[in-house]
Amino acid sequence: PATAGSATQDAARRCFADLREVDRVFSPFDPRSDIRRIARGELQFADAPPMLAEVKELCDRARDTTGGLFDAEWKGWFDPTGLVKGWAVEKVARRHLEPLLTDPRVAAVGINAGGDMQLFTHPDSSWIWNVGITDPRVAGEIIATLPVSNGAIATSGTAERGPHIIDPRTGRPTTGILSATVAADSLTRADLWATTAMIAGFD
């Protein structure tokens, strides 16, 4: 029988394989991606992988829910950056990692994608994930720790990549706050609202 270690390694490989496929479809930087081909008129939504329609629907709802602070089409073409990463990581975590908790040898599983995390703990386990929130002003410093048993954490900010989060209302980078961290049950929601919080600012 497979060991818990081999099962987790296999699950991790499947996670990365799925995430590579998501990147192939959604990368705004790769001219061969499906969303860039759609933007050029070379591919129709109806002919694209079903995941694209799923994310498009989520983005349309997010635009309405955030009052336009999140808008995947503000550039004039569909770019779901700010939502698709959280969606993809949550999806692979629920598909490949969460089922590992049926093994009595596994107390907790989780995935960290650039600081955005989807975390699971078995109901009978006392395991707690202590998630450090980095100081956006001082590299390597932790300003807070959030204890999580089951849930998601997402942080958006300027510390790692500079002012890259764009306000769709103005087309300019946000400058009001340095970082925003959101805890939720779903990384899709946490990622969306962390990005939205950066755009909204303290007001």
Backbone hydrogen bonds, N-H to C=O, Kabsch-Sander energy under -0.5 kcal/mol:
donor,donor_aa,acceptor,acceptor_aa,energy
7,A,3,T,-2.2
8,T,4,A,-2.2
9,Q,5,G,-2.2
10,D,6,S,-2.2
11,A,7,A,-2.3
12,A,8,T,-2.5
13,R,9,Q,-2.2
14,R,10,D,-2.1
15,C,11,A,-2.3
16,F,12,A,-2.4
17,A,13,R,-2.2
18,D,14,R,-2.4
19,L,15,C,-2.4
20,R,16,F,-2.1
21,E,17,A,-1.6
22,V,18,D,-2.2
23,D,19,L,-2.3
24,R,20,R,-2.0
25,V,21,E,-1.6
26,F,22,V,-3.0
27,S,23,D,-2.1
33,S,30,D,-2.0
34,D,24,R,-0.8
35,I,25,V,-2.0
37,R,33,S,-2.1
38,I,34,D,-2.5
39,A,35,I,-2.0
40,R,36,R,-1.5
41,G,38,I,-1.5
42,E,37,R,-2.6
43,L,37,R,-0.9
47,D,44,Q,-1.3
48,A,44,Q,-0.6
48,A,45,F,-1.3
52,L,49,P,-1.9
53,A,49,P,-0.7
54,E,50,P,-1.8
55,V,51,M,-2.3
56,K,52,L,-2.4
57,E,53,A,-2.1
58,L,54,E,-1.9
59,C,55,V,-2.6
60,D,56,K,-2.3
61,R,57,E,-2.1
62,A,58,L,-2.5
63,R,59,C,-2.4
64,D,60,D,-1.6
65,T,61,R,-2.9
66,T,62,A,-2.5
67,G,64,D,-1.0
68,G,63,R,-2.4
69,L,66,T,-1.1
74,W,71,D,-1.3
75,K,77,W,-0.5
76,G,73,E,-1.5
79,D,72,A,-3.1
79,D,77,W,-0.5
83,L,80,P,-2.1
84,V,80,P,-2.1
87,W,83,L,-2.2
88,A,84,V,-2.8
89,V,85,K,-2.5
90,E,86,G,-2.4
91,K,87,W,-2.3
92,V,88,A,-2.4
93,A,89,V,-2.0
94,R,90,E,-2.6
95,R,91,K,-2.0
96,H,92,V,-2.8
97,L,92,V,-0.7
97,L,93,A,-1.4
98,E,93,A,-2.7
100,L,97,L,-2.0
101,L,98,E,-1.9
102,T,99,P,-1.8
103,D,100,L,-1.9
106,V,103,D,-2.4
107,A,105,R,-0.6
109,V,120,F,-2.0
111,I,118,Q,-1.8
113,A,111,I,-0.5
113,A,116,D,-3.0
114,G,112,N,-0.6
116,D,113,A,-1.4
117,M,115,G,-0.5
117,M,153,I,-2.7
118,Q,111,I,-1.6
119,L,151,G,-3.2
120,F,109,V,-3.0
122,H,107,A,-3.0
125,S,122,H,-2.1
129,W,148,V,-3.4
130,N,128,I,-0.6
131,V,129,W,-0.8
131,V,146,L,-2.9
132,G,130,N,-0.6
133,I,144,A,-3.2
134,T,132,G,-0.6
135,D,141,E,-3.1
138,V,135,D,-0.6
141,E,138,V,-1.9
143,I,133,I,-2.8
144,A,133,I,-1.1
146,L,131,V,-2.9
148,V,129,W,-3.0
151,G,119,L,-2.2
152,A,184,A,-3.4
153,I,117,M,-2.0
154,A,182,V,-2.2
156,S,180,A,-2.5
158,T,178,L,-2.0
162,G,158,T,-1.9
164,H,162,G,-2.1
166,I,164,H,-0.6
167,D,172,R,-2.9
170,T,167,D,-1.2
171,G,167,D,-3.3
172,R,167,D,-0.6
174,T,165,I,-3.0
180,A,156,S,-2.8
182,V,154,A,-2.8
184,A,152,A,-2.1
190,A,186,S,-2.5
191,D,187,L,-2.8
192,L,188,T,-1.9
193,W,189,R,-2.8
194,A,190,A,-2.1
195,T,191,D,-2.0
196,T,192,L,-2.5
197,A,193,W,-2.3
198,M,194,A,-1.7
199,I,195,T,-1.7
200,A,196,T,-2.9
201,G,197,A,-2.5
